[in-house]
Amino acid sequence: MGDNTRSVVASVARIYRFALLAASLPVVLAEYFRPETGAEYGVGLVDKVVLAARMARNNVKIQTGSTFLEHLVIATKVLTIPHEDDGSLVECGCYKGGSTANLSLVAGLCNRPLEVFDSFEGMPEPNENDREHVLVKSEQIHTYDEDAWGAPIEEVQENIARYGDVSVCTFHEGYFDRTMPEFEQPCVLLFLDVGLRESAETCLEHLWPLLRSGGYCFTHDVKHMEISTLFFDGDWWRETLDTEPPGLVGAGSGLGLHPEHNGFGSLLGYIVKNPESSVFEMVAEDGEGENCVEVVRKGND
Ligand SMILES: C[S@@+](CC[C@H](N)C(=O)[O-])C[C@H]1O[C@@H](n2cnc3c(N)ncnc32)[C@H](O)[C@@H]1O
């Protein structure tokens, strides 16, 4: 194939992927645009359209490791947290502040503080297990070096002041194992985007006990098997936090947000702390009915 043909094929593929993404938005953002989402905070349709547009714009303006669609999925959950549940949003790993700027916008709308943890000088020296991560869904191996993803705090704060709401942010500068033990505030949502299993362990060890029941823990590393498996590691959870492992929605492949070469996926997954399973639907796998299952009890019955 000549260079010209290759570039035409690449352009057509890009346009096709973009069209697929646009067509899937009503599904992916259905919960975000539901009238109840944000109603408790007085956030209506116009606010949501403006927020989505600002987030999309920020994703272009700031070099960012996550996407505005992933930020909107997190924003959706922030807008559904009951108003009376006090607590901060926490971001671990902000790089240049692209995800932080977007989270700060929704934090501002909901009048919640955003606590930002980062070394602001990049990754610590990875240990033997973190030097290489396997991403089976993407058929990739990711490698890390000390100082990768470094961005100085001044640059991050400038980006957030320009594109987000810096007034809701508190910055905790330094490696997590030094800054997190001092932090004691209740939290309603955690966003971990830390790259290393060891860093994820430090975040969960210190922040999981501060997360309210019903609160959300998002991770942006779900395709990394080394990190996804942490959420299922019974020995680690029992020894470190005296609790059973919570599991992870999207483990291995991520929430289906972006068209990829082998189906929809993303790097984003989440878990709810102590979900209220009494309101879940009960479904009998009896091999009968539509899709061979029967709904025995509807949610909220
Ligand atoms: C992948 S980047 C975050 C990307 C960012 N959330 C975005 O969407 O652009 C990972 C960040 O985690 C930080 N980090 C990882 N491990 C850390 C640790 N143990 N202590 C402090 N910062 C850490 C790095 O400095 C880096 O900024």
The ligand as a Tripos MOL2 file, in Angstrom:
@<TRIPOS>MOLECULE
LIG
   27    29     1     0     0
SMALL
NO_CHARGES

@<TRIPOS>ATOM
      1 C1         -0.8740    8.9700   34.6150 C.3       1 LIG1
      2 S1         -0.4170   10.4020   35.4700 S.3       1 LIG1
      3 C2         -1.9720   11.1550   35.8600 C.3       1 LIG1
      4 C3         -2.7040   11.6430   34.6360 C.3       1 LIG1
      5 C4         -3.8020   12.6360   34.8940 C.3       1 LIG1
      6 N1         -4.8070   12.1530   35.8190 N.3       1 LIG1
      7 C5         -4.4500   12.9990   33.5820 C.2       1 LIG1
      8 O1         -5.5890   12.5650   33.3280 O.co2     1 LIG1
      9 O2         -3.7970   13.6760   32.8020 O.co2     1 LIG1
     10 C6          0.0950    9.7250   36.9910 C.3       1 LIG1
     11 C7          0.4120   10.7480   38.0590 C.3       1 LIG1
     12 O3          0.5530   10.0600   39.3000 O.3       1 LIG1
     13 C8          1.5990   10.6510   40.0370 C.3       1 LIG1
     14 N2          2.1090    9.6180   40.9800 N.ar      1 LIG1
     15 C9          2.2020    8.2820   40.7530 C.ar      1 LIG1
     16 N3          2.6550    7.6650   41.8590 N.ar      1 LIG1
     17 C10         2.8220    8.6160   42.8150 C.ar      1 LIG1
     18 C11         3.2280    8.5900   44.1900 C.ar      1 LIG1
     19 N4          3.5680    7.4480   44.7980 N.pl3     1 LIG1
     20 N5          3.2300    9.7570   44.8610 N.ar      1 LIG1
     21 C12         2.8700   10.9240   44.2610 C.ar      1 LIG1
     22 N6          2.4960   11.0260   42.9590 N.ar      1 LIG1
     23 C13         2.4500    9.8770   42.2420 C.ar      1 LIG1
     24 C14         2.6010   11.1170   39.0010 C.3       1 LIG1
     25 O4          3.3790   12.1840   39.4770 O.3       1 LIG1
     26 C15         1.6780   11.5350   37.8390 C.3       1 LIG1
     27 O5          1.3650   12.8990   37.8920 O.3       1 LIG1
@<TRIPOS>BOND
     1     1     2 1
     2     2     3 1
     3     2    10 1
     4     3     4 1
     5     4     5 1
     6     5     6 1
     7     5     7 1
     8     7     8 2
     9     7     9 1
    10    10    11 1
    11    11    12 1
    12    11    26 1
    13    12    13 1
    14    13    14 1
    15    13    24 1
    16    14    15 ar
    17    14    23 ar
    18    15    16 ar
    19    16    17 ar
    20    17    18 ar
    21    17    23 ar
    22    18    19 1
    23    18    20 ar
    24    20    21 ar
    25    21    22 ar
    26    22    23 ar
    27    24    25 1
    28    24    26 1
    29    26    27 1
@<TRIPOS>SUBSTRUCTURE
     1 LIG1         1 GROUP 0 **** ****
